[in-house]
């Protein structure tokens, strides 16, 4: 039974205990900062960190679902990448989420002349 496997015990557990909790933490912090008038750089950076945790967590749910049900999914989708493409085609909002999560994860940092890093 999935409920006894903990937060990493399947896609539903991961969604309930990790992804949704990360999103809730982000929303709570954002509301708190707004109500307290906290708009300084450290506050915004912390909000941004919570936001990135939330989108990355939501982006991982499909991987959990695929590997949890790999035996039955493999007949239609030979690997997790094909599965993700099929889901993203059906649900474009998930494709946008995935693009955002991957953009920050794979962001290339370059040094331009005259600009200090």
C-alpha positions as CSV (number, residue, x, y, z in Angstrom):
1,X,0.0,0.0,0.0
2,X,1.4,3.4,-1.1
3,X,0.4,5.2,2.1
4,X,3.0,3.2,4.0
5,X,5.9,3.9,1.7
6,X,6.4,7.5,2.7
7,X,6.6,10.7,0.6
8,X,8.8,9.0,-2.1
9,X,6.6,5.9,-2.2
10,X,4.8,6.8,-5.5
11,X,3.6,9.7,-7.6
12,X,0.6,10.4,-5.4
13,X,2.6,10.4,-2.2
14,X,5.3,12.6,-3.8
15,X,2.6,15.0,-5.1
16,X,0.8,15.2,-1.7
17,X,3.8,15.3,0.6
18,X,6.5,17.0,-1.5
19,X,5.2,19.0,-4.5
20,X,2.0,20.4,-3.0
21,X,3.8,21.1,0.3
22,X,6.6,23.0,-1.6
23,X,4.0,25.0,-3.4
24,X,2.1,25.7,-0.1
25,X,5.4,26.9,1.5
26,X,6.0,29.2,-1.5
27,X,2.5,30.7,-1.3
28,X,2.7,31.1,2.5
29,X,6.0,32.9,2.3
30,X,4.8,35.1,-0.6
31,X,1.6,36.1,1.3
32,X,3.7,36.8,4.4
33,X,6.2,39.0,2.6
34,X,3.3,40.9,1.0
35,X,1.5,41.5,4.3
36,X,4.7,42.6,6.0
37,X,5.8,44.8,3.1
38,X,9.0,42.7,2.7
39,X,10.3,43.5,-0.7
40,X,14.1,43.5,-0.1
41,X,16.5,41.4,-2.2
42,X,17.0,38.7,0.5
43,X,13.2,38.3,0.8
44,X,12.7,38.1,-2.9
45,X,15.6,35.6,-3.3
46,X,14.0,33.4,-0.6
47,X,10.6,33.6,-2.4
48,X,12.3,32.7,-5.7
49,X,14.1,29.7,-4.0
50,X,10.7,28.4,-2.7
51,X,9.2,29.0,-6.2
52,X,12.0,27.0,-7.9
53,X,11.5,24.2,-5.3
54,X,7.8,24.1,-6.1
55,X,8.2,24.0,-9.9
56,X,11.0,21.4,-9.8
57,X,8.9,19.2,-7.5
58,X,5.8,19.4,-9.8
59,X,8.0,18.6,-12.8
60,X,9.2,15.4,-11.0
61,X,5.7,14.0,-10.6
62,X,5.6,12.5,-14.1
63,X,8.9,10.7,-13.5
64,X,7.5,9.1,-10.3
65,X,4.3,8.1,-12.2
66,X,6.2,6.6,-15.1
67,X,8.5,4.5,-12.9
68,X,5.7,3.5,-10.6
69,X,3.7,2.1,-13.5
70,X,6.5,1.4,-15.9
71,X,5.4,-2.2,-16.7
72,X,2.0,-1.0,-18.0
73,X,3.2,2.2,-19.6
74,X,6.1,0.7,-21.5
75,X,3.8,-0.8,-24.1
76,X,2.8,2.7,-25.2
77,X,5.8,4.7,-24.3
78,X,9.2,3.0,-24.4
79,X,10.9,5.4,-22.0
80,X,10.2,8.3,-19.6
81,X,11.0,10.9,-22.2
82,X,8.4,9.5,-24.6
83,X,5.9,9.4,-21.8
84,X,6.6,13.0,-20.8
85,X,6.2,14.1,-24.4
86,X,2.8,12.4,-24.7
87,X,1.6,13.9,-21.4
88,X,2.9,17.4,-22.3
89,X,1.1,17.2,-25.7
90,X,-2.2,16.4,-23.9
91,X,-1.6,19.0,-21.1
92,X,0.3,22.0,-22.5
93,X,0.4,23.6,-19.1
94,X,2.6,20.8,-17.9
95,X,4.9,21.4,-20.9
96,X,5.3,25.0,-19.8
97,X,6.1,23.9,-16.3
98,X,8.6,21.5,-17.6
99,X,10.2,24.1,-19.8
100,X,10.5,26.5,-16.9
101,X,12.0,23.9,-14.6
102,X,14.5,22.8,-17.2
103,X,15.4,26.4,-18.2
104,X,16.6,27.3,-14.8
105,X,18.3,23.9,-14.2
106,X,20.2,24.1,-17.5
107,X,20.8,27.8,-17.6
108,X,24.2,28.6,-19.1
109,X,26.1,31.3,-17.3
110,X,28.4,33.2,-19.6
111,X,30.9,36.0,-18.9
112,X,30.3,38.9,-21.3
113,X,33.0,41.5,-21.8
114,X,32.7,44.4,-19.4
115,X,30.2,42.5,-17.1
116,X,31.4,41.2,-13.8
117,X,29.8,38.0,-12.5
